[in-house]
Amino acid sequence: MDEPQQQPTFGIEKIYIKDLSLEIPHAPEVFLSGDQPQVDVQLHNEGTSIGEGLYQVVLTVTVTAKAGDKTMFLVEAAQAGIFQVRNVPESDLEPLLATACPNILFPYAREAVSDVIGRAGFPPVYLAPVNFEAIYLQRLQQAQEQAKPKIEIAH
């Protein structure tokens, strides 16, 4: 007799800041200039197994503001979560860790980044919503294109 199929489960065990840093390399001069900074935002997420059915996902948000060639500030926030994932097919695990978990973590990271920038004395930076599904699909497509064998024809 077959055992009954276990239902997939997904749960949040813990959400926490794993690392948070702020650099203002040209303080106090940057506060005296009236230059409008160019703001660059970089995202990176990574999921790792930390036990039976437990995964840590870390979403790292790096915000750099520059005025000309001078860095006004650099903020990096590594927002992490421990997620319980059980009875999920192996083929669905990577997309879950790469899309659903960062979607949960992003509002916390956005708040941490905005808060630390404000506390540093700068006008707030509000991060726009992110489509982690599109980012994941784009990464998959890039990996597939890089894996294709290149055929060169000599003349």
Secondary structure as UniProt FT lines:
FT   STRAND          9..23
FT   TURN            25..28
FT   HELIX           29..32
FT   STRAND          38..51
FT   TURN            52..53
FT   STRAND          54..67
FT   TURN            68..69
FT   STRAND          70..86
FT   HELIX           90..95
FT   HELIX           96..100
FT   HELIX           101..119
FT   TURN            120..121
FT   HELIX           132..147
//
